Amino acid sequence: MLNKIVLSMATLRIFSGTLEIMAALIMLRLNQIDKALVVNSSLALVGPLVLISTTTIGLVGLSDKLSYGKMLWIVGGVACILIGALKK
């Protein structure tokens, strides 16, 4: 029997991967740089949302096993990843 938390996290990742593949196929079909860039930019919004969502689901699943200090370190690490990825 699969853990519901793990199943939820995996489902989000499968959804995200499917979107990535669909976007790549759309880019190939459009065959124009400007339109492909628009499709790619829309993916830039989805990636961080999936990261935040899967991390949140995982933290909720571990909330009874982790101290508040460790949870803060994890949240801080995710924040640093997002800041580093989104700042240019």
C-alpha positions as a printed NumPy array, in Angstrom:
array([[  0.   ,   0.   ,   0.   ],
       [  1.383,   3.399,  -0.992],
       [  1.642,   6.186,   1.508],
       [ -0.892,   8.919,   0.641],
       [  1.666,  11.679,   1.167],
       [  4.19 ,  10.017,  -1.156],
       [  1.449,   9.339,  -3.71 ],
       [  0.404,  13.008,  -3.64 ],
       [  3.986,  14.191,  -4.08 ],
       [  4.609,  11.764,  -6.935],
       [  1.343,  12.716,  -8.647],
       [  2.324,  16.387,  -8.598],
       [  5.713,  15.536, -10.1  ],
       [  4.123,  13.368, -12.805],
       [  1.74 ,  16.236, -13.609],
       [  4.674,  18.661, -13.768],
       [  6.677,  16.338, -16.012],
       [  3.706,  15.867, -18.31 ],
       [  3.353,  19.637, -18.606],
       [  7.05 ,  19.912, -19.487],
       [  6.744,  17.314, -22.244],
       [  3.568,  18.907, -23.59 ],
       [  5.254,  22.319, -23.623],
       [  8.21 ,  20.905, -25.554],
       [  5.864,  19.384, -28.127],
       [  3.973,  22.675, -28.427],
       [  7.268,  24.515, -28.978],
       [  8.192,  22.088, -31.744],
       [  4.776,  22.442, -33.317],
       [  4.845,  26.263, -33.209],
       [  8.376,  26.325, -34.654],
       [  8.804,  30.034, -33.837],
       [ 11.285,  31.416, -31.332],
       [  9.014,  34.133, -29.943],
       [  6.098,  31.765, -29.344],
       [  8.373,  29.071, -27.895],
       [  9.748,  31.67 , -25.487],
       [  6.207,  32.471, -24.308],
       [  5.529,  28.775, -23.711],
       [  8.839,  28.42 , -21.864],
       [  8.113,  31.474, -19.719],
       [  4.8  ,  30.025, -18.627],
       [  6.667,  26.93 , -17.426],
       [  8.824,  29.16 , -15.244],
       [  5.715,  29.816, -13.152],
       [  4.759,  26.165, -12.813],
       [  8.156,  24.876, -11.614],
       [  8.364,  26.858,  -8.362],
       [  4.712,  26.17 ,  -7.579],
       [  5.273,  22.428,  -7.904],
       [  8.425,  22.672,  -5.755],
       [  6.578,  24.573,  -3.038],
       [  3.574,  22.246,  -3.203],
       [  5.539,  18.993,  -3.013],
       [  7.737,  20.348,  -0.228],
       [  4.69 ,  21.509,   1.723],
       [  3.002,  18.132,   1.346],
       [  6.191,  16.399,   2.496],
       [  6.577,  18.71 ,   5.494],
       [  2.966,  18.149,   6.51 ],
       [  3.617,  14.404,   6.341],
       [  6.72 ,  14.766,   8.512],
       [  5.338,  17.391,  10.871],
       [  4.901,  14.925,  13.716],
       [  8.491,  13.66 ,  13.323],
       [ 10.394,  16.953,  12.871],
       [ 11.142,  19.647,  15.402],
       [ 10.185,  23.225,  14.647],
       [ 13.865,  24.094,  14.266],
       [ 14.411,  21.484,  11.558],
       [ 11.255,  22.58 ,   9.745],
       [ 12.509,  26.163,   9.756],
       [ 15.81 ,  25.014,   8.243],
       [ 13.952,  23.176,   5.475],
       [ 11.659,  26.135,   4.763],
       [ 14.694,  28.433,   4.771],
       [ 16.499,  26.168,   2.318],
       [ 13.554,  26.119,  -0.06 ],
       [ 13.317,  29.906,   0.216],
       [ 17.002,  30.212,  -0.699],
       [ 16.504,  27.952,  -3.725],
       [ 13.555,  30.04 ,  -4.919],
       [ 15.354,  33.335,  -4.349],
       [ 18.417,  32.064,  -6.19 ],
       [ 16.366,  30.74 ,  -9.09 ],
       [ 14.066,  33.746,  -9.482],
       [ 16.559,  36.587,  -8.935],
       [ 18.573,  37.618, -11.967]])
